Amino acid sequence: MDDDELPIHQHRKGQLVVAAEGSVMCRTLDGLRIVPSNGAVWIPGEIPHSVSMSDNGRAYCLFITTGVSPLPNACATFSINPMLREMIFHLANQPPLYPLEGPTSRLVQVILDELAHMKAEPLHFPVSSHPRIQRIATQLLEAPDDRRTLKEWAAAVAMSERSFARLVLKHTGMPFGRWRQQLHIVMAVQRLSMGATVQAISQELGYDSPSAFTAMFRKHMGQPPRRYLRDRTEVVGD
């Protein structure tokens, strides 16, 4: 897949978009998902979505008939191990129509078996259809360094602080502060994949220092930003 951006569309089959270089961003009705190299976005059949790539990004797509692999019924993000990654890249260079018996068919079956063991990644920024949630999400995406407090955001949408807190929790599954951090994680992964420095990312997202941003990232992702990206871009044999 070489297009920089694909508009909202849907497919009868499920679609697995695997980032070969750079990052892949997928927008759906329930939010935003971004994966770096060696990551994949799973989009079940009939789900409206748009897909875009980071600068100089490259991705491969697999279309999978519903029911042939135990992939989830909802959109998800995954990390891809090096063996599965290379098999998918090899399959992408084969003719789309292949005999049901033969090496390509056997390769497809191995890939489907391996997909069942993919590791889920928490790279989803949830956005519901509620107008206030949509409005705030749009503003945060446009200005991720906006550090307004819960009370200030509540005033901006003409709600009490308590009612606003309940609204965000109900429609995102997260307290407001955690929801905003989730956006920062998703955006940071994208920026890292594009070669941005931790210092530049921390400034863009409104953190007081790179160490403060790194501490937040490590808390939720289990690794500091650079190590997280390195572990997902390394390929066996490199």
N, C-alpha and C positions, 0 to 999 in steps of 0.2 A: 504494500500500500504506500504510494508516494504522495497522495494528495495532502496538502497542508491542512485542509478542513473539509469535512463532509457535513452537509446540513442535516436537519432532523429527518430521519427515515426509519424504517423498520424492515425486518426480514422474516420470512416464514420459519427459517431455521435459526437455531442459536448461533451466535457469533463469538468467537474467541479472538481478541485482538492482542497480539504479542509484540511488545516493544523490542525491536532489535537494536536500535540506537536512539538516543534521546528519550523522550517520554511521550506517552499517549494520554490524552485527556478525553473522557467520555462524559457527556451531559445527558441525564435522563430526567424524568419527571420527579424523581425523588432525590436529586442532588447531583453532585459532581464527584468524579473519580479520576485519579491520576496515578499512573504507574511509571517507574523508571525502566531502564534497560533490564532485561530478564524478568520483567513483570508482565502480567496479562490482565485484561479486563474481559469478564464474561458477561454477555448480554443475551438472555434467553430470547427465543423467538417471539415476534409480535410486540416487542418492547420498543416504543419510540425512543430514539437516541440520536446524538450527533457525536462525531469523533474528530479530533484534531491532533496534530503532531507538533512537537516543539521544533524550533529551527534545526534544520539538518537531521531531523528525525526519520526513522524508517521502521515500518512495522509489517507484520504478516497477519493475515486473517484466515481462520479456519471456520467453515460453516458446518455445524453439527446438527444432525436430525434429532429432534426431541426424543428422549428415551433411550438412546443408544449409549449414553454415558451418564454416570451418576453425578452430573453437575447440578448445582442448585437451581431452584426455580426463580430466584431473584438475581439481580445483578450483583457481581462480586469482583474483588481484585485479588490477584494471586501472585506469588513469586514462582518462577519457573527454574527448575534445576538445569544444569548445563546439558545433561544427556537429553532431556525432553526438548530443550531449546534447539539443539542441533537436529533432532528428528523432525521437528516442526519446520525448520528452515529447509531441510532436505525435501520434505513432502511438498512444500510450497513451489518447488521447482519441477514437480511431476505434473503430467497432464491431469486436468480435473476429472476426466472420465477414465476409469481404470477397471480392469477385470476384477470380478469378485474373488477370484482365486489368483494368487500371485504375490510377488514381493511387496508391491505397494499396498495391497489389501492387508497383508500381515503387518506392515509398518503402521497402518492406520489403527489396527486393533491394539498394538502395543501403546501407541499414543493415547488412545482412549482409556486404556488401563492406567496409564501413568497420570492422566488428568484427574483421576479420582483421588490422587494423593497430593495434589497441589496444596501448598501452604497458603492460607488466607492472610491477606495484609489489610490492616486498618487504614485504608487510604480513601475513605469516603467522607465527603462533607454533605450531611443530610440537609435537604431543603424541601419542605412540604409545599403544598399548594396554597396554604393560608396566606392571604395578602400581606399581613404584617411580617411574617417570616420571609416571604419573597422580597419585600422591601428592604429589610435589614440585611439579608444575604447579599443582595445586589450592592448595597452600600459598602459592606465589608469586602466584597470582591474588588470593588473599585478603589477602596482605601483600606487595605489590610492593616495599616499602622494606626487606624482609629482606635484610641484607647479609652473611649467613653465608658463610664461605669454602667452597671446594671440600672442604677437609678436614672442616669442621664439618658440611656436608651429608652427606658420606660416612658420618660417625659416626652421623648421625640415621637413616640407613637401613641401618645395620649392615653397611657395606661398607668395604673398604680404599679409600684415596684413588685409587689407580691403577685399581682395578676400577670404581669409581664413574665416573671420568672416561671410561673406555672405554664404559660403559653409556650415558651421556648422548650421547656422540658417535655411537654405533651407532644409537640410536633417534631422534635429532633431527637428525643431520647437522651438528651444531655442538658446539664445546667448551662446557663449562658456562657460563663467563662470557659468551660470545657469545650463548648461548641465553637467558640472563636479560636481556641487553640487547635481544634481539629482542622479548621480552615488553614491555619498557619502551617500545620504539618503537611497538608496536601500541597499547598503552594510551595513550601520549602523543597519538597521532593522534586517538583517540576523545575524549580530554579537550579537545584543541584545538578539535575540531568542536563541543564543547559550550560553548565560550567561556572555558575555564579559562586562567589566565595561565601563562606559562613558569615563574614563580617558584613558583606553587602546584603545578604538575606536578612540578617538580624536588624539592620537599619530599615530595610524595606517593610518589615513586619512590625516595626515600632518597639523593639526591645532595647533596654538600656545599654546592653553590651552583648557581644557575641557569646560570652559565657552564660548569660541569662537565657538566651535562645537555645544554646546547646543543652543546658540543663533541662529545659522544657521538652526538647526533642528526645533526649535520652530517657526521660521519665516515661514517655508514652510509646516509644519505639524500641527501647531496650538497648540502643546503641547511639553514639554521637553521630551527627549528620554525615560526615565524610566516611566513617567506617560503614555506615548503613549503605551508602551508595556504592562503595568499593566492593562490598560483599555481594552486591547484586549485579555488578558489571564484570566481575572476574569470571573467566571461563577456564575450565580445566585445560591445562596444557599451555596457558599463557605464561 
